[in-house]
Amino acid sequence: MGIFRKKESHESRSSSMSYAMRWKQEHLRQIAVIGILAIAVVLIILIWFYSQNNKKIYLVVDGQSQKTVTRHSLVNQGLEQRSMAFGSEDAIFQSLASSVKDGNRMVVVRAVPVKVSVDGTMKTHFTTQDRVHEAIEELGVALGKEDKITPALDSKVAANLDIKVVRVTKHNIQTKESVPFTVVKTSDNNLLKGKTKVLSQGNEGIVVHNIEKVYEDGSFVSKRWLGKEVEKKASPKVIAVGTKKPTVVASASISRSANAVNISGLATKGGVSFKYKKVLKNVTLTAYSSEEDGIGTRTASGTRVTEGRTIAVDKSVVPLGWWVYIEGIGFRKAEDTGGAIKGNKMDVYYDSLKSAENFGRKKGRTVYVIGPTKPELN
């Protein structure tokens, strides 16, 4: 008995294979399109992720702008990427720990050294400030309203700039000055002519001067007069001058000289009243000086020649040491003699030879011979 085998159907196998082939052929294009789309999506995601991590930032260093790209998320990492080192005094106008965002502008100002001289010391200071007054304030230096600063406070700061602060102080002081009193003369018809009488003594006044003194760094530099105040007024000295004519006429006697009259009387010359021993008429005056050859500075009486006081006389006419009053000249003292000085001739002393030469010769002068004591204002 034979085995029954199911007859294979070639048609069924071939038909299933043909179906698969047909499906593959029909969907191959769709599979390719799906694959391309998947790759594109992946690329878009990668590009988006890359763009999110790469950020454009702008670095402005000392006013110069630089564009750069970074994937770092913090400012300090971005600066390290640029290999930029900063000193502790440099100013970065953004927190180093802050996040980096696309388009960020980070401003960096490098500190520069400046030398500041103040209060006797010099300091080197690193600053990022733009103006001198800002750098000084940064140092904590207090300025007075009179202080001098060079360069000017609004000057621009530059590297190695020398800044000098000069302390200016002003002090007001007072000085006192004595004011001399004046002399006032008044006529008195109850007082004999030639006599004087002090009615009130004069007193000096006091004036206070206000002065401002200026010091720079403790050293005096200038002073300025501010004004004055009268602390005490001066009071004048009042003198009564007699105008009453004397009733007694002085006796007179003729001397041995034809031009000399011995009169014991009173005279008032230059506001000074005095008694005189005699009057010399027609006296000739000349002048001399120690600048002349052979003329020393010692007189015959042993005193030193003095302009305004010394005259040379004939000691037989006027004793040495006596005072005289010469009309037009004033009070003089007979201290010297001379070989050419005889009789009614006198030589008036001047320090300057030119003044003596200009004096020349003067004739017909009247001289009052007074005595050893010079008359003084009563």
Order of alpha helices (4+ residues) and beta strands (2+ residues): alpha-beta-beta-alpha-beta-beta-beta-beta-alpha-beta-beta-beta-beta-beta-beta-beta-beta-beta-beta-beta-beta-beta-beta-beta-beta-beta-alpha-beta
